[in-house]
Amino acid sequence: MSILNLTNFDDHPQDPLWLVFRFGDPQMAQEFMDGLKAADIHFEADAIPGGLTLIGVKQRHREAAIRINYTVLGRHRRPFIGDGIIRWALLIFTLLLLSLAFMGWWLKG
C-alpha cells in the first residue's frame, strides 16, 4: 500500500498477480461485481467487518476492471459544485475575466 492512495484499488499486498478493490458501500460493490460478471471477468469478493467489501481481480484484467470501477464510481459521485446557482455564477465570472483579459490584450496591441 502506498502512503497517498487516492483510488479505491491497489495491488494485492502479498500476491502480485491480484488487484484489490475496496468499497464501503455494498450497493456500489454489487454494481461493480455485476459489471465484472457482464464483462466475463473472474473475481473473488469478501465482506469484512465494518462494512468494507474487498474484491480481487487478476492483473491480466486490470484495464477492464479499472474501467468498470470508474464507471461505477462515476454513477455515484456528487457534482464538484453542487449548487446550480453557484456553479453558473462561477462560470459567468470566469467568462467575464477571460473577456476582460482578451479585451485588454486586443486594445493594447
C-alpha positions as CSV (number, residue, x, y, z in Angstrom):
1,M,0.0,0.0,0.0
2,S,1.3,3.4,-0.8
3,I,1.3,6.4,1.6
4,L,-1.0,8.6,-0.5
5,N,-3.6,6.4,-2.3
6,L,-6.4,8.4,-3.9
7,T,-8.1,5.4,-5.5
8,N,-10.1,2.6,-4.2
9,F,-7.8,-0.1,-5.6
10,D,-4.3,-1.3,-5.2
11,D,-2.1,-4.2,-5.9
12,H,-2.5,-7.2,-3.5
13,P,-0.1,-6.8,-0.6
14,Q,1.2,-10.4,-0.8
15,D,0.3,-11.7,-4.3
16,P,1.3,-9.5,-7.2
17,L,-1.0,-11.4,-9.6
18,W,-4.1,-9.8,-8.0
19,L,-5.6,-6.3,-7.9
20,V,-7.8,-5.5,-4.9
21,F,-10.7,-3.0,-5.0
22,R,-12.3,-1.6,-1.8
23,F,-15.9,-0.5,-1.5
24,G,-17.5,1.0,1.6
25,D,-21.0,0.9,0.1
26,P,-22.4,-2.6,-0.5
27,Q,-24.6,-1.3,-3.4
28,M,-21.6,0.0,-5.3
29,A,-19.7,-3.2,-4.6
30,Q,-22.6,-5.2,-6.1
31,E,-22.7,-2.9,-9.1
32,F,-19.0,-3.5,-9.6
33,M,-19.4,-7.2,-9.3
34,D,-22.3,-7.1,-11.8
35,G,-20.1,-5.2,-14.2
36,L,-17.3,-7.8,-13.8
37,K,-19.8,-10.6,-14.5
38,A,-21.1,-8.8,-17.6
39,A,-17.5,-8.5,-18.8
40,D,-16.9,-12.2,-18.0
41,I,-14.1,-11.3,-15.6
42,H,-13.4,-13.8,-12.8
43,F,-13.2,-12.2,-9.3
44,E,-13.2,-13.1,-5.6
45,A,-15.1,-11.0,-3.1
46,D,-15.1,-10.8,0.7
47,A,-17.0,-8.6,3.1
48,I,-15.0,-7.7,6.2
49,P,-16.4,-6.4,9.5
50,G,-17.0,-2.7,9.4
51,G,-18.9,-2.7,6.1
52,L,-15.9,-2.9,3.7
53,T,-16.1,-5.1,0.7
54,L,-12.9,-6.3,-0.9
55,I,-13.0,-7.6,-4.5
56,G,-9.9,-9.2,-6.0
57,V,-9.3,-9.3,-9.8
58,K,-6.4,-10.9,-11.7
59,Q,-3.8,-8.4,-13.0
60,R,-4.4,-9.6,-16.6
61,H,-7.9,-7.9,-16.4
62,R,-6.5,-4.7,-14.8
63,E,-7.6,-2.2,-17.5
64,A,-11.1,-3.6,-18.0
65,A,-11.7,-3.8,-14.2
66,I,-10.4,-0.3,-13.6
67,R,-12.7,1.0,-16.4
68,I,-15.7,-0.8,-14.8
69,N,-14.7,0.6,-11.4
70,Y,-14.5,4.2,-12.6
71,T,-17.9,3.8,-14.4
72,V,-19.5,2.6,-11.1
73,L,-17.8,5.4,-9.1
74,G,-18.9,8.0,-11.7
75,R,-22.6,6.9,-11.4
76,H,-22.5,7.6,-7.6
77,R,-20.3,10.7,-7.4
78,R,-21.7,14.1,-6.4
79,P,-21.1,17.2,-8.5
80,F,-17.9,19.2,-7.7
81,I,-20.1,22.3,-7.2
82,G,-23.5,21.0,-6.1
83,D,-25.4,24.3,-6.0
84,G,-26.5,25.2,-9.5
85,I,-26.6,29.0,-8.8
86,I,-23.0,29.0,-7.5
87,R,-21.9,26.8,-10.5
88,W,-23.4,29.2,-13.0
89,A,-22.1,32.3,-11.1
90,L,-18.6,30.9,-11.2
91,L,-18.8,30.1,-14.9
92,I,-20.1,33.6,-15.7
93,F,-17.4,35.2,-13.5
94,T,-14.7,33.2,-15.3
95,L,-16.0,34.1,-18.7
96,L,-16.1,37.8,-17.6
97,L,-12.5,37.6,-16.5
98,L,-11.4,35.9,-19.7
99,S,-13.3,38.5,-21.8
100,L,-11.6,41.4,-19.9
101,A,-8.2,39.8,-20.4
102,F,-8.8,39.4,-24.1
103,M,-10.1,43.0,-24.5
104,G,-7.0,44.3,-22.6
105,W,-4.7,42.3,-24.9
106,W,-6.7,43.5,-28.0
107,L,-6.7,47.2,-27.0
108,K,-3.0,47.2,-26.1
109,G,-1.8,45.6,-29.3
